[in-house]
Amino acid sequence: MAALSVLENLGIRVLHAGARRLLAAAGAFVDEATEMVKFDRGMVEQALSTAPPVIEMRGRGVDRSVAIGGRSLAFMPVSGPPNVTDSVRGRRPGSLSDFRELVSLAQSFDVIHALGPSVEAQDIPLNLRHLETMQAQLSLSDKVPFIFCRGRSQIADSFTMLRIALGVDAVQFKEGVYTYTVINTNSPRQLDIPMAEGIIEFAEAGQLSVITPFTLAGAMAPVTLPGALTLAHAEAMAGITLSQIVRPGAPVAYGSFTSNVDMKSGSPAFGTPEHVKAALGAGQLARRIGLPWRSSNATASNAPDEQAVYETAMAMWGSVMGGCNVLMHAAGWLEGGLSASYEKFILDIEMLQMMAETLQPVEVSVDEIGLDAIADVSPGGHFFATRHTMERYRTAFYAPLVSDGQNFGAWQESGAHTARERASDIWRKTLNRFTPPPLEQSITEELAAFVMRRREEGGAYPP
């Protein structure tokens, strides 16, 4: 009720004139002089009633489709940092080569269910960057790709490339969900031109928008968690309402990214108790309006160290226990989102795989209880060689990716490598043996020709 009061009485500044016209036609009060839009609560409630509770995103590859909503949980990799870091090459501005490597890593681990924009390819001009990064996603992966909302023209180029890769026409494309984007409001209470344009374009095309206010308590939102959640809820509902006005039933997800700031420095803080509580609250709000919920996995640590691990673990548990359907930045986030880390990516993959295994139901049956096995072993004996163990030992337990189960002596003799060092070795070996999924030669050539033509035409600049 408080969030609806914010929308009705205070409103949201909407900088996109076309979005304001759409909202006005649907019954909102629009002040063109101030660009403020006040939302009638009946209009908001009607919009929420048409948004689908579950969305099926279709991947290019076999078994790459992803359910968003219900009891499904999907992990997406780190998305959008300007920098990248690893123990071999150090910290540096992101490049197209880094982008391609991070896509390859995301493709290599099945616990990552769809792609993200990983890192900004800053060596590619912004008017051409969407072409190169989309081509990288489509050529190196068969998972659902991500598209940034940086203006109508860039979105149109990306949609065209995706249709080429999928082999579908414009009509077929609108009948399925093949990609997604994240829409960030400019908290507090503002929706800018690229984001509003993105909501409109994605809704018209029937593709998924994840409407996500970025509300840091004490900075872009009230210092109290109820206040921060109220503001985030209002902003999310405003974006969702716009999407449903454009196309009732358009796929949309409720996004949250509420945490706190360090009140000594003003820097974002993640993996804090407040971050966890905010996730639990956001999950309840998403379920109240019946929409899929996106949360985030984050840390403020500047290195893939112990702080990074415990803050990530806290953020992950808050999101999972809150019932999230999409966990963004699930692997590789570092420095409060300013860097994508290769070692952190692998350490996070280990945690995600352990989480996925933890969430698997435990089978209980006569065979699993194993009374015969208990009877086979004398008091004080062991179960290593029982038939019950021998039939199951290969798959009985989770097999770690990074963790080292050796005793201290054996660990020392093998080099005394830390988890970070083992993670560094894993990402390098993974990239060395990486083979992209097959893509028909004709499709590869058509994509290359499209990119070349659009480059010659100057690409597309953000608005």
C-alpha positions, 0 to 999 in steps of 0.5 A: 500500500505504501508503494502504491501511495508513492506511485499515486501521490509522488510519481516517477519521473519518466524521461522518455516522451513516448513512454509518457504518452503511453502511460497517459493514454492508459490513465496515468496523470502526466505533467509534461513540464516536470516529466512526472508520471503519477500512476492510478493504483487500479491501472497498476493492479490491472497491469500486474494481473496480465504479467505471466507468473512463469516464463520459458526462455528458449535456448539455441541448444538442446536442453538449454531452455530455462524456466523463469518463475515457479519453483525454478532457480536459474543462475546467470554470470557476472554482468557488465563490470568495466574491468576484468582481473585474473592472477595471470594478467592482472587488473585491466579494462575489459576487452572483447577478448575478455568478453569472449573468454568469459562467455566461453567459461559460462558455456563450459559449466552447466550450473550457469543457465543463461549468459550475461554481458560479463564485461564491457568490451572497452576496446570496441567503440560503443556504436559497434560494441553490441554487434561484436558482443552479440556475435560472440555470444551466438558463436561461442554459446548455445545458451540464452543470450543477454541484450543491453538496452542501449537504444532502439537501433542497438536492440533491433540489430541484436534481435536481427542477429538472434533471429539469424542464429535461431533461424526464425522470422520476426513473427516466430520470434515474437511467439517465443522468449529467446533473450532477456535484458535488465532494466535498471531504474535511476533510483530514486524515482526516475526512469531514463530514456534507454531503459524506458525504450528498452521496456517498450522494445522488449515488450513489443517483441515478446522478450523478457525484461527484468525490471530492477531498481538499484536501491542502496539504503542510505544513498539512493533509498531511505536508510531503513530496510522497509523504506528501501524496499517500499521505494524499490517496490514502487519503481519495479511496479512502475516499469512492470506497468509500462511493459503491460501497457505496451503488450498485456502478457509481455514477459517481465520479472520483478528485480531487486538489488537492495542492500546498504552502503558503508556509512563511513565511506559511502561505498556499496556494501554487499553480503551484509545482514541488511543485504540478506534481509532485503533479499528475504523481503523482496522475495515476499513482495515478488510473491505478493504480486505473483511474478518471477523474482530476480536477486543478485550475488555480490561482494564488495571485496577487492580480491577473490579472498575470504571476504569475497567468499563469505559475502558471496555465500551470505548474498547467495543464501539470502537470495535462495532462502528468499525464493529467487527464480533468477540469481544474477551475477552468480559467478565472477562479481568482484569489487562491488561490480567494478571488476569481473574476476576469473578466479572468483568465477571458478570459486563461485561455480563451486559454490553454485554447484554445491548449492544446486546439489544441496537443493536436490531432494533426498531420496528415501527408500528401503534400498537407500535406508540400507538396513542390509548394509547396516547388518553386514558390518560388525560393530566397530567395522567400516562400510567401505567394502559393503555391496551397498557402498560399492554400488553407489560410491561413484555417484553418492556424493558431490564431486568438488571442482576446487576443493582439495580433500587431501590431508596436510602432508599430501597437500604440502607435497603436491605444492600447497596450492590455495583455493585461489591458485587452484581456481586459476589453474581451472579457468586456464585449463577450461579455456584451453580445451574449450570448443564452441557448440556447433553453428551451421556455416551458413549461419556463421557467414550470414551473421558475419555479413550482417555485422560487416554491413552494420559496421560499414553503416556506422553501427548504432549509437545509444540515445 
